[in-house]
């Protein structure tokens, strides 16, 4: 396989390349576009013209510098060993293969795909999607030898993308529906995925029937098929091993896998918790599950939500806090499918702890949630101010309200300690850490501890622009 006829270099060394706004020539898909997608389908060889690249819409050279356009990448493949279960796995490789191209940054997947092409690449002559389609075909056939034929259709026209977009959404929905037919306790093998390690070196996704990959594009069936076809590839078997904590979802095999794949950075994962040893997050997650200490509940925001969430932060700010392979209690990357899983953060209280999510997400998952809970989860249409959320939850008798009595009792206990003298007694120390941007925060209570300090200095952090 050679790319000597291409004006830019192609290879895995360019994975992880970042293209900032001032470096890009054109932007494709992403949060500014309503319709965009990536889809791979297994076809009969007779229906494929091997090597063909079709473009429907304006080409790179016809686009104005700095502009944003829709992008639909439809790849059709054929081969005697191919099966439908492999479609989503092949689809996820679009992310990897696009990032092989020097001058292309590709993020996310499915209907949230986002690409940038750099000015430098266009100046070198990378000015046509024909080149991108040709590169994808060569990489698919070279990296996945079971693919014998491939053709690519790229959509950039806002009207022409509508029909294939609807087709893609229907196929995604069918895959998700099938994934809901089995649960973690029904199988004896889980799977891991490291496709995002170029962007998050210490992250490895653990895929189980009840936990679709964070990106939402690979379910347990897809991972099983991929590991079977390419055992040494980026998707691999993970024997669960001994169950160390059923409620938390801790398994010895998963702990061993994450320790190995994170090069010793992460030693333990609770699959069903967002607060204790949570699953690491990549950068392609569909949504973020975030803790709201003011109400002792959780909010969910997806990457398509373009306003600030109930905690005063936009998705982008929380994504910076969440991604990169960090194990971040209170901020977890998740797939939309995980929200409707019976195992959703069950160690922390489960779905009944969710108090807020965008209306678009709520509408999408409502039919799979407990019917009596749905009207008690607020959206941006009911509550936009964190100060009003508590009253709204009280009015609607949300289950999380019952936990406040216990918290208030703890606070009264602390107040009694403080009333007895000027010092907080050894063994119980409370402190509050404000959230990013001053919104929200975490209250930390240290019990059964001894702290010795000659002095405590508390400084107010002023914004950089203030003098």
Buried (B, 14 or more C-beta within 10 A) or exposed (E): EEBEEBBBBBEEEBBBBEBEEEBBBBBBBBBEBEBBBBBBBBBEEEEBEEBBBBBBBBEBEEBEEEEBBBBBBBBBBBBEEBEEBBBBBBBBBBBBBBBBBBBBBBBBBBBBBBBBBBBBBBEBEBBBBBBBBBBBBBBBBEBBEBBBBBBBBBBBBEEBBBEBBEBBBEBBEEBBEBBBEBBBEEBEBBBBBBBBBBBBBBBBBBBBBBBBBBBBBBBBBBBBBBBEBBEEBBBBBBEBBEEBBEEBBBBBBBBBBBBEBBEEBBEBBBBBBBBBBBBBBBBBBBBBBBBBBBBBBBBBBBBBBEEBBBBBBBBEBBBEBBBBBBBBBBBBBBBBBBBBBEBBBBBBBBBBBBBBBBBEBBEBBBEBBEEEBEEBBBBBEBBBEBEEBBEBBEEBEBBBBEBBEEEEEEEEEBEEBEEEEEEBEEEBBBEEEEBBEEBBBBBEEEEEEEEEEEEEEEEEEEEEEEE
